[in-house]
C-alpha cells in the first residue's frame, strides 16, 4: 500500500483550504479532533458517564 508523502499532504491541505477557507480551519480541526476522541472512547469502552462526573464534583466540593 503506498504511503502519503509530503507532496500529497500539501495537495490535500490546499484542497481543504479551498473548500473551507482559512478562517474556518481551526473550527474544522477542532471538530475533527473531537470526532477522533469520541471514536477512541467508543472503541476502548471508556464512555463518560454523567453520573460519574456528578460524583467527582461532589467529592471535589467536599474536600475543599
Biopython code that builds the backbone (N, CA, C, O; Angstrom):
import numpy as np
from Bio.PDB.StructureBuilder import StructureBuilder

atoms = [
    (1, "UNK", "N", (0.849, -1.168, 0.000)),
    (1, "UNK", "CA", (0.000, 0.000, 0.000)),
    (1, "UNK", "C", (0.898, 1.234, 0.000)),
    (1, "UNK", "O", (1.801, 1.346, 0.828)),
    (2, "UNK", "N", (0.652, 2.158, -0.925)),
    (2, "UNK", "CA", (1.501, 3.343, -0.984)),
    (2, "UNK", "C", (1.271, 4.269, 0.202)),
    (2, "UNK", "O", (0.154, 4.402, 0.703)),
    (3, "UNK", "N", (2.339, 4.898, 0.634)),
    (3, "UNK", "CA", (2.228, 5.826, 1.766)),
    (3, "UNK", "C", (2.019, 7.247, 1.254)),
    (3, "UNK", "O", (2.305, 7.552, 0.096)),
    (4, "UNK", "N", (1.521, 8.106, 2.128)),
    (4, "UNK", "CA", (1.282, 9.500, 1.778)),
    (4, "UNK", "C", (2.532, 10.295, 2.127)),
    (4, "UNK", "O", (2.971, 10.304, 3.277)),
    (5, "UNK", "N", (3.095, 10.954, 1.139)),
    (5, "UNK", "CA", (4.308, 11.735, 1.339)),
    (5, "UNK", "C", (4.009, 13.211, 1.452)),
    (5, "UNK", "O", (2.855, 13.621, 1.577)),
    (6, "UNK", "N", (5.058, 13.999, 1.407)),
    (6, "UNK", "CA", (4.951, 15.448, 1.540)),
    (6, "UNK", "C", (4.111, 16.113, 0.457)),
    (6, "UNK", "O", (3.214, 16.893, 0.776)),
    (7, "UNK", "N", (4.381, 15.824, -0.824)),
    (7, "UNK", "CA", (3.590, 16.478, -1.873)),
    (7, "UNK", "C", (2.093, 16.160, -1.786)),
    (7, "UNK", "O", (1.256, 17.024, -2.045)),
    (8, "UNK", "N", (1.770, 14.943, -1.429)),
    (8, "UNK", "CA", (0.365, 14.566, -1.300)),
    (8, "UNK", "C", (-0.316, 15.318, -0.161)),
    (8, "UNK", "O", (-1.463, 15.746, -0.290)),
    (9, "UNK", "N", (0.401, 15.479, 0.963)),
    (9, "UNK", "CA", (-0.153, 16.223, 2.090)),
    (9, "UNK", "C", (-0.385, 17.691, 1.738)),
    (9, "UNK", "O", (-1.377, 18.283, 2.163)),
    (10, "UNK", "N", (0.518, 18.269, 0.973)),
    (10, "UNK", "CA", (0.360, 19.662, 0.551)),
    (10, "UNK", "C", (-0.865, 19.814, -0.341)),
    (10, "UNK", "O", (-1.623, 20.773, -0.197)),
    (11, "UNK", "N", (-1.062, 18.878, -1.257)),
    (11, "UNK", "CA", (-2.233, 18.927, -2.137)),
    (11, "UNK", "C", (-3.513, 18.803, -1.327)),
    (11, "UNK", "O", (-4.474, 19.531, -1.576)),
    (12, "UNK", "N", (-3.541, 17.889, -0.361)),
    (12, "UNK", "CA", (-4.724, 17.717, 0.489)),
    (12, "UNK", "C", (-4.992, 18.986, 1.287)),
    (12, "UNK", "O", (-6.143, 19.407, 1.401)),
    (13, "UNK", "N", (-3.951, 19.602, 1.841)),
    (13, "UNK", "CA", (-4.102, 20.843, 2.605)),
    (13, "UNK", "C", (-4.657, 21.966, 1.730)),
    (13, "UNK", "O", (-5.528, 22.717, 2.169)),
    (14, "UNK", "N", (-4.163, 22.085, 0.504)),
    (14, "UNK", "CA", (-4.670, 23.103, -0.410)),
    (14, "UNK", "C", (-6.150, 22.894, -0.729)),
    (14, "UNK", "O", (-6.914, 23.857, -0.794)),
    (15, "UNK", "N", (-6.551, 21.645, -0.928)),
    (15, "UNK", "CA", (-7.963, 21.354, -1.199)),
    (15, "UNK", "C", (-8.823, 21.724, 0.001)),
    (15, "UNK", "O", (-9.906, 22.287, -0.163)),
    (16, "UNK", "N", (-8.352, 21.415, 1.203)),
    (16, "UNK", "CA", (-9.100, 21.754, 2.418)),
    (16, "UNK", "C", (-9.239, 23.261, 2.559)),
    (16, "UNK", "O", (-10.309, 23.751, 2.920)),
    (17, "UNK", "N", (-8.166, 24.007, 2.279)),
    (17, "UNK", "CA", (-8.219, 25.468, 2.372)),
    (17, "UNK", "C", (-9.195, 26.024, 1.350)),
    (17, "UNK", "O", (-9.945, 26.952, 1.653)),
    (18, "UNK", "N", (-9.198, 25.474, 0.151)),
    (18, "UNK", "CA", (-10.118, 25.956, -0.881)),
    (18, "UNK", "C", (-11.562, 25.677, -0.494)),
    (18, "UNK", "O", (-12.428, 26.530, -0.687)),
    (19, "UNK", "N", (-11.832, 24.498, 0.046)),
    (19, "UNK", "CA", (-13.208, 24.121, 0.375)),
    (19, "UNK", "C", (-13.718, 24.885, 1.593)),
    (19, "UNK", "O", (-14.826, 25.419, 1.555)),
    (20, "UNK", "N", (-12.947, 24.949, 2.659)),
    (20, "UNK", "CA", (-13.427, 25.523, 3.916)),
    (20, "UNK", "C", (-12.998, 26.971, 4.125)),
    (20, "UNK", "O", (-13.676, 27.700, 4.850)),
    (21, "UNK", "N", (-11.929, 27.402, 3.535)),
    (21, "UNK", "CA", (-11.424, 28.754, 3.757)),
    (21, "UNK", "C", (-10.490, 28.778, 4.952)),
    (21, "UNK", "O", (-10.558, 27.914, 5.826)),
    (22, "UNK", "N", (-9.617, 29.774, 4.982)),
    (22, "UNK", "CA", (-8.605, 29.853, 6.040)),
    (22, "UNK", "C", (-9.238, 30.147, 7.394)),
    (22, "UNK", "O", (-8.767, 29.636, 8.410)),
    (23, "UNK", "N", (-10.281, 30.949, 7.436)),
    (23, "UNK", "CA", (-10.905, 31.339, 8.703)),
    (23, "UNK", "C", (-11.565, 30.198, 9.442)),
    (23, "UNK", "O", (-11.665, 30.235, 10.668)),
    (24, "UNK", "N", (-12.022, 29.174, 8.719)),
    (24, "UNK", "CA", (-12.733, 28.073, 9.358)),
    (24, "UNK", "C", (-11.838, 26.881, 9.672)),
    (24, "UNK", "O", (-12.317, 25.893, 10.228)),
    (25, "UNK", "N", (-10.566, 26.943, 9.335)),
    (25, "UNK", "CA", (-9.674, 25.800, 9.584)),
    (25, "UNK", "C", (-9.601, 25.408, 11.058)),
    (25, "UNK", "O", (-9.653, 24.213, 11.349)),
    (26, "UNK", "N", (-9.484, 26.346, 12.013)),
    (26, "UNK", "CA", (-9.453, 25.928, 13.422)),
    (26, "UNK", "C", (-10.744, 25.211, 13.845)),
    (26, "UNK", "O", (-10.710, 24.251, 14.615)),
    (27, "UNK", "N", (-11.870, 25.693, 13.332)),
    (27, "UNK", "CA", (-13.152, 25.067, 13.652)),
    (27, "UNK", "C", (-13.222, 23.643, 13.096)),
    (27, "UNK", "O", (-13.695, 22.727, 13.768)),
    (28, "UNK", "N", (-12.748, 23.470, 11.867)),
    (28, "UNK", "CA", (-12.749, 22.148, 11.242)),
    (28, "UNK", "C", (-11.791, 21.218, 11.989)),
    (28, "UNK", "O", (-12.114, 20.054, 12.228)),
    (29, "UNK", "N", (-10.623, 21.728, 12.354)),
    (29, "UNK", "CA", (-9.649, 20.917, 13.091)),
    (29, "UNK", "C", (-10.169, 20.508, 14.453)),
    (29, "UNK", "O", (-9.963, 19.372, 14.881)),
    (30, "UNK", "N", (-10.844, 21.423, 15.142)),
    (30, "UNK", "CA", (-11.411, 21.100, 16.453)),
    (30, "UNK", "C", (-12.485, 20.035, 16.349)),
    (30, "UNK", "O", (-12.547, 19.122, 17.172)),
    (31, "UNK", "N", (-13.331, 20.154, 15.336)),
    (31, "UNK", "CA", (-14.370, 19.146, 15.132)),
    (31, "UNK", "C", (-13.785, 17.784, 14.802)),
    (31, "UNK", "O", (-14.287, 16.755, 15.256)),
    (32, "UNK", "N", (-12.724, 17.783, 14.011)),
    (32, "UNK", "CA", (-12.064, 16.528, 13.666)),
    (32, "UNK", "C", (-11.435, 15.895, 14.901)),
    (32, "UNK", "O", (-11.514, 14.681, 15.090)),
    (33, "UNK", "N", (-10.814, 16.716, 15.740)),
    (33, "UNK", "CA", (-10.209, 16.203, 16.977)),
    (33, "UNK", "C", (-11.243, 15.606, 17.915)),
    (33, "UNK", "O", (-11.016, 14.547, 18.499)),
    (34, "UNK", "N", (-12.389, 16.285, 18.065)),
    (34, "UNK", "CA", (-13.458, 15.759, 18.922)),
    (34, "UNK", "C", (-13.982, 14.443, 18.385)),
    (34, "UNK", "O", (-14.259, 13.518, 19.149)),
    (35, "UNK", "N", (-14.118, 14.359, 17.067)),
    (35, "UNK", "CA", (-14.591, 13.122, 16.456)),
    (35, "UNK", "C", (-13.645, 11.962, 16.692)),
    (35, "UNK", "O", (-14.078, 10.845, 16.975)),
    (36, "UNK", "N", (-12.350, 12.229, 16.576)),
    (36, "UNK", "CA", (-11.354, 11.178, 16.798)),
    (36, "UNK", "C", (-11.372, 10.735, 18.262)),
    (36, "UNK", "O", (-11.289, 9.541, 18.550)),
    (37, "UNK", "N", (-11.480, 11.706, 19.196)),
    (37, "UNK", "CA", (-11.531, 11.343, 20.615)),
    (37, "UNK", "C", (-12.759, 10.502, 20.929)),
    (37, "UNK", "O", (-12.665, 9.520, 21.666)),
    (38, "UNK", "N", (-13.904, 10.874, 20.381)),
    (38, "UNK", "CA", (-15.113, 10.090, 20.632)),
    (38, "UNK", "C", (-14.995, 8.700, 20.048)),
    (38, "UNK", "O", (-15.445, 7.729, 20.656)),
    (39, "UNK", "N", (-14.396, 8.594, 18.879)),
    (39, "UNK", "CA", (-14.200, 7.281, 18.265)),
    (39, "UNK", "C", (-13.312, 6.407, 19.141)),
    (39, "UNK", "O", (-13.610, 5.232, 19.356)),
    (40, "UNK", "N", (-12.216, 6.982, 19.646)),
    (40, "UNK", "CA", (-11.321, 6.206, 20.512)),
    (40, "UNK", "C", (-12.028, 5.763, 21.792)),
    (40, "UNK", "O", (-11.851, 4.632, 22.244)),
    (41, "UNK", "N", (-12.825, 6.655, 22.373)),
    (41, "UNK", "CA", (-13.566, 6.290, 23.589)),
    (41, "UNK", "C", (-14.541, 5.163, 23.324)),
    (41, "UNK", "O", (-14.698, 4.266, 24.152)),
    (42, "UNK", "N", (-15.204, 5.201, 22.160)),
    (42, "UNK", "CA", (-16.180, 4.162, 21.865)),
    (42, "UNK", "C", (-15.490, 2.829, 21.599)),
    (42, "UNK", "O", (-16.028, 1.774, 21.932)),
    (43, "UNK", "N", (-14.304, 2.872, 21.003)),
    (43, "UNK", "CA", (-13.577, 1.638, 20.720)),
    (43, "UNK", "C", (-13.035, 1.027, 22.004)),
    (43, "UNK", "O", (-13.106, -0.188, 22.187)),
    (44, "UNK", "N", (-12.489, 1.863, 22.905)),
    (44, "UNK", "CA", (-11.902, 1.343, 24.132)),
    (44, "UNK", "C", (-12.951, 1.060, 25.201)),
    (44, "UNK", "O", (-12.670, 0.356, 26.171)),
    (45, "UNK", "N", (-14.158, 1.601, 25.033)),
    (45, "UNK", "CA", (-15.219, 1.369, 26.004)),
    (45, "UNK", "C", (-15.182, 2.322, 27.177)),
    (45, "UNK", "O", (-15.872, 2.095, 28.170)),
    (46, "UNK", "N", (-14.401, 3.376, 27.094)),
    (46, "UNK", "CA", (-14.318, 4.355, 28.178)),
    (46, "UNK", "C", (-15.314, 5.472, 27.911)),
    (46, "UNK", "O", (-14.929, 6.556, 27.473)),
    (47, "UNK", "N", (-16.581, 5.218, 28.170)),
    (47, "UNK", "CA", (-17.614, 6.220, 27.966)),
    (47, "UNK", "C", (-17.682, 7.137, 29.170)),
    (47, "UNK", "O", (-17.538, 6.693, 30.309)),
    (48, "UNK", "N", (-17.902, 8.414, 28.917)),
    (48, "UNK", "CA", (-18.087, 9.361, 30.011)),
    (48, "UNK", "C", (-19.506, 9.228, 30.516)),
    (48, "UNK", "O", (-20.457, 9.494, 29.782)),
    (49, "UNK", "N", (-19.657, 8.818, 31.765)),
    (49, "UNK", "CA", (-20.969, 8.661, 32.368)),
    (49, "UNK", "C", (-21.294, 9.925, 33.149)),
    (49, "UNK", "O", (-20.521, 10.308, 34.027)),
    (50, "UNK", "N", (-22.415, 10.590, 32.861)),
    (50, "UNK", "CA", (-22.751, 11.816, 33.578)),
    (50, "UNK", "C", (-22.852, 11.615, 35.091)),
    (50, "UNK", "O", (-22.556, 12.535, 35.853)),
    (51, "UNK", "N", (-23.260, 10.436, 35.530)),
    (51, "UNK", "CA", (-23.353, 10.167, 36.961)),
    (51, "UNK", "C", (-21.960, 10.191, 37.600)),
    (51, "UNK", "O", (-21.805, 10.662, 38.727)),
    (52, "UNK", "N", (-20.952, 9.687, 36.887)),
    (52, "UNK", "CA", (-19.591, 9.710, 37.407)),
    (52, "UNK", "C", (-19.086, 11.143, 37.536)),
    (52, "UNK", "O", (-18.410, 11.474, 38.511)),
    (53, "UNK", "N", (-19.406, 12.000, 36.563)),
    (53, "UNK", "CA", (-18.989, 13.391, 36.633)),
    (53, "UNK", "C", (-19.611, 14.094, 37.832)),
    (53, "UNK", "O", (-18.948, 14.895, 38.490)),
    (54, "UNK", "N", (-20.880, 13.802, 38.125)),
    (54, "UNK", "CA", (-21.552, 14.434, 39.256)),
    (54, "UNK", "C", (-20.920, 13.970, 40.568)),
    (54, "UNK", "O", (-20.765, 14.767, 41.493)),
    (55, "UNK", "N", (-20.554, 12.688, 40.656)),
    (55, "UNK", "CA", (-19.913, 12.177, 41.865)),
    (55, "UNK", "C", (-18.561, 12.847, 42.087)),
    (55, "UNK", "O", (-18.212, 13.177, 43.221)),
    (56, "UNK", "N", (-17.790, 13.053, 41.005)),
    (56, "UNK", "CA", (-16.487, 13.696, 41.138)),
    (56, "UNK", "C", (-16.644, 15.137, 41.609)),
    (56, "UNK", "O", (-15.846, 15.617, 42.413)),
    (57, "UNK", "N", (-17.663, 15.824, 41.116)),
    (57, "UNK", "CA", (-17.892, 17.207, 41.503)),
    (57, "UNK", "C", (-18.237, 17.292, 42.980)),
    (57, "UNK", "O", (-17.755, 18.182, 43.680)),
    (58, "UNK", "N", (-19.071, 16.369, 43.462)),
    (58, "UNK", "CA", (-19.440, 16.370, 44.872)),
    (58, "UNK", "C", (-18.221, 16.098, 45.752)),
    (58, "UNK", "O", (-18.053, 16.733, 46.793)),
    (59, "UNK", "N", (-17.368, 15.152, 45.336)),
    (59, "UNK", "CA", (-16.198, 14.834, 46.156)),
    (59, "UNK", "C", (-15.199, 15.990, 46.146)),
    (59, "UNK", "O", (-14.527, 16.231, 47.148)),
    (60, "UNK", "N", (-15.094, 16.704, 45.031)),
    (60, "UNK", "CA", (-14.181, 17.845, 44.960)),
    (60, "UNK", "C", (-14.667, 18.971, 45.868)),
    (60, "UNK", "O", (-13.857, 19.610, 46.539)),
    (61, "UNK", "N", (-15.973, 19.223, 45.898)),
    (61, "UNK", "CA", (-16.516, 20.287, 46.731)),
    (61, "UNK", "C", (-16.388, 19.939, 48.220)),
    (61, "UNK", "O", (-16.179, 20.823, 49.051)),
    (62, "UNK", "N", (-16.511, 18.681, 48.542)),
    (62, "UNK", "CA", (-16.416, 18.274, 49.940)),
    (62, "UNK", "C", (-15.001, 18.384, 50.460)),
    (62, "UNK", "O", (-14.800, 18.634, 51.648)),
    (63, "UNK", "N", (-14.000, 18.198, 49.583)),
    (63, "UNK", "CA", (-12.608, 18.227, 50.020)),
    (63, "UNK", "C", (-12.112, 19.654, 50.216)),
    (63, "UNK", "O", (-11.149, 19.875, 50.950)),
    (64, "UNK", "N", (-12.748, 20.620, 49.574)),
    (64, "UNK", "CA", (-12.233, 21.997, 49.626)),
    (64, "UNK", "C", (-12.649, 22.711, 50.853)),
    (64, "UNK", "O", (-12.294, 23.875, 51.040)),
]
sb = StructureBuilder()
sb.init_structure("model")
sb.init_model(0)
sb.init_chain("A")
sb.init_seg("    ")
for serial, (resi, resn, name, xyz) in enumerate(atoms, 1):
    if name == "N":
        sb.init_residue(resn, " ", resi, " ")
    sb.init_atom(name, np.array(xyz, "f"), 0.0, 1.0, " ", f" {name:<3s}", serial, name[0])
structure = sb.get_structure()
